[in-house]
Amino acid sequence: MDPELTALLGEVHRHGRAHDAAEPNRLDRLRNLEPDSAALLALVVRAGRARRALELGTSNGYSTLWLADALRDTGGHLVSVDTDPGRSAQAARNLDRAALHADVELRVQDAAETLRQSPDAHWDFILLDAERPAYPGYWPDLVRALAPSGLLAVDNVLSHADQVAGFRALVEADPRVVQTVVTVGAGLLLVLRGAPTGAGSGGRAGGA
C-alpha cells in the first residue's frame, strides 16, 4: 500500500476512535471498522477480483478508503451509501485526499432503497455495516443482488451477537449461501452466494 495512504488511514482511524470515545450517543459515533477487519476485506476483494462493490454504511470513509484502494487494483468501482450527508461529506474529503474519489460513488440514501434498486446478481462484494436491527429486512434483496460467487461481509457479529442473531438465523437457513465467521476485529460474517451443490446444507459451512 502507498505510504501516504497508510498514513491517511492511520489518521482517519485515530480520529474515529477519539471521536467515539468522547461521544456518549451510539448513533453519533463513527464506528469505524477495525484495521485488521478492513485489511482482510481489502485482501478478499483483491483475491476475488471483485469489480462491482457496495458498502452499506460509509461513515467517515475509513473502510471506504480500504475498499477503493483494493478495487483500483481490480479495475472495479465502489458504491458507498450512508443516510447522513455530513458523514458522506467527510468521506468525500478523505477520498479526495487519497486521490481515490474517482473510484467511488458516494450516495446519501437508505440501505434498503439501495438494495431494492440493485439488479439481480449485480454485486461481486457487499460490506454491510449499518443499523443492525434492519438487517433481517435486507436479507431477501442482499442475497438476490449478490452475483454468483459474490461475497457479503457483515461486521460486528461477535461484538453484538445478540443484535444479529435473527439475521444470522436467516443466513444459516438459506440453501443458496454458505457462511463462516472470522474472529478478527469485532467479528466478520462472510457469506458466499451460489456455492456448488454439496458444499454445505442450509448454509452451514462454518460459523462461531
C-alpha positions in Angstrom: 0.0 0.0 0.0 1.2 3.5 -0.8 2.8 5.1 2.3 0.7 8.2 2.0 -2.5 6.2 2.0 -1.2 4.2 5.0 -0.6 7.4 6.9 -4.0 8.8 6.0 -5.7 5.5 7.1 -4.0 5.8 10.4 -5.1 9.4 10.8 -8.7 8.7 10.0 -8.8 5.7 12.3 -7.3 7.6 15.2 -9.8 10.4 14.7 -12.6 7.9 14.7 -11.5 6.3 17.9 -11.0 9.7 19.7 -14.4 10.9 18.4 -16.2 7.8 19.6 -14.6 7.8 23.0 -15.9 11.2 23.7 -19.4 10.6 22.2 -22.0 9.1 24.6 -24.7 8.6 21.9 -24.0 5.5 19.9 -25.8 6.8 16.8 -23.4 9.8 16.8 -20.3 7.7 16.8 -18.3 7.0 13.6 -18.0 3.3 14.5 -15.2 2.5 12.0 -14.2 -1.0 11.0 -11.3 -2.4 12.9 -8.0 -2.1 10.9 -7.5 -5.9 10.8 -11.0 -6.4 9.5 -10.6 -3.7 6.9 -7.3 -5.2 5.7 -8.8 -8.6 5.5 -11.7 -7.4 3.4 -9.4 -5.5 1.1 -7.5 -8.7 0.6 -10.7 -10.6 -0.1 -11.7 -8.0 -2.8 -8.3 -8.4 -4.5 -8.3 -12.2 -4.3 -11.8 -12.4 -5.7 -11.1 -9.8 -8.4 -14.3 -8.0 -7.4 -15.3 -5.3 -9.8 -18.8 -4.2 -8.6 -18.8 -3.5 -4.8 -21.3 -2.0 -2.4 -20.7 -0.6 1.0 -23.8 -0.1 3.2 -22.6 2.4 5.9 -20.0 4.9 4.7 -19.4 6.8 8.0 -16.3 9.0 7.5 -14.9 6.7 4.8 -12.3 4.7 6.7 -13.4 1.3 5.3 -14.3 3.1 2.0 -10.6 4.0 1.6 -9.5 0.4 2.1 -12.1 -0.9 -0.4 -11.5 1.8 -3.0 -7.7 1.1 -3.0 -8.4 -2.6 -3.5 -10.9 -2.0 -6.3 -8.5 0.2 -8.1 -6.2 -2.8 -8.3 -9.0 -5.0 -9.7 -10.3 -2.3 -12.1 -13.5 -2.2 -10.1 -15.7 0.5 -8.6 -17.4 1.1 -5.2 -20.8 2.4 -4.4 -20.9 3.6 -0.7 -24.2 4.5 0.9 -25.0 6.4 4.1 -28.1 8.3 5.3 -26.1 11.0 6.9 -25.0 13.7 4.5 -22.4 15.0 6.9 -20.7 11.7 7.1 -20.8 11.3 3.4 -19.1 14.7 3.1 -16.4 13.6 5.5 -15.8 10.5 3.4 -15.6 12.6 0.2 -12.9 14.8 1.7 -10.9 11.7 2.8 -11.3 10.1 -0.7 -10.1 13.4 -2.3 -7.0 13.4 0.0 -6.2 9.8 -1.1 -6.9 10.6 -4.8 -9.5 7.8 -4.8 -12.7 9.8 -5.3 -12.9 8.7 -9.0 -13.2 5.0 -7.8 -16.2 5.6 -5.5 -19.7 6.8 -5.9 -21.0 8.2 -2.6 -24.8 8.2 -2.1 -26.9 9.7 0.6 -29.5 7.0 0.6 -31.2 4.4 2.8 -29.6 1.0 2.5 -33.0 -0.7 1.9 -33.7 1.6 -1.0 -30.2 0.9 -2.5 -30.8 -2.8 -2.3 -34.3 -2.6 -3.7 -32.8 -0.7 -6.7 -30.0 -3.2 -7.2 -30.3 -5.5 -10.2 -30.3 -9.3 -9.7 -26.9 -10.9 -9.3 -25.2 -7.5 -9.6 -22.7 -7.1 -6.7 -19.5 -9.0 -6.5 -18.9 -7.8 -3.0 -21.1 -6.2 -0.3 -20.0 -4.8 3.1 -22.9 -4.4 5.5 -22.0 -2.2 8.4 -25.2 -0.2 9.2 -28.0 -0.3 11.7 -28.2 -3.9 12.8 -32.0 -4.1 13.6 -32.7 -3.6 9.9 -30.6 -6.5 8.7 -33.3 -9.2 8.6 -35.4 -7.0 6.3 -32.4 -6.5 4.0 -31.8 -10.2 3.5 -34.0 -11.0 0.5 -32.5 -8.2 -1.5 -29.0 -8.9 -0.3 -29.0 -12.4 -1.5 -30.8 -11.6 -4.7 -28.4 -8.8 -5.6 -25.2 -10.9 -4.9 -23.6 -12.2 -8.1 -22.8 -15.9 -8.3 -19.8 -16.5 -6.0 -20.3 -13.0 -4.7 -19.4 -12.3 -1.1 -21.3 -10.5 1.6 -19.3 -9.3 4.7 -21.1 -8.3 7.9 -19.3 -6.6 10.7 -19.9 -6.8 14.5 -21.3 -10.3 14.6 -19.3 -11.2 17.7 -19.2 -7.9 19.5 -23.0 -7.5 19.0 -24.0 -11.1 18.7 -27.4 -10.6 20.3 -28.3 -7.9 17.8 -27.6 -10.0 14.7 -28.9 -13.4 16.0 -32.1 -13.2 13.9 -30.2 -12.1 10.8 -27.7 -14.9 11.2 -30.5 -17.4 11.6 -31.9 -16.3 8.2 -28.5 -16.7 6.6 -27.9 -20.1 8.1 -31.2 -21.4 6.9 -30.8 -20.2 3.3 -29.6 -23.0 1.0 -28.3 -20.5 -1.6 -25.4 -19.5 0.5 -22.6 -20.8 2.7 -21.2 -18.8 5.6 -18.5 -18.6 8.2 -17.4 -16.2 10.9 -13.9 -14.9 11.1 -12.7 -13.9 14.6 -11.0 -10.7 13.5 -11.8 -7.3 14.9 -15.5 -7.2 16.1 -16.2 -10.4 14.2 -16.9 -10.7 10.4 -19.6 -12.9 9.0 -18.6 -13.9 5.4 -21.4 -15.2 3.2 -20.8 -16.7 -0.2 -23.6 -16.8 -2.8 -24.1 -19.7 -5.1 -21.7 -22.2 -3.7 -21.6 -25.5 -5.6 -24.1 -28.2 -4.7 -22.8 -30.3 -1.9 -20.7 -27.6 -0.3 -23.0 -27.5 2.7 -26.5 -27.8 3.8 -28.6 -24.9 4.8 -25.6 -22.5 4.7 -23.8 -24.4 7.5 -20.3 -24.2 6.1 -18.9 -22.7 9.2 -19.6 -20.2 11.9 -18.9 -19.4 15.5 
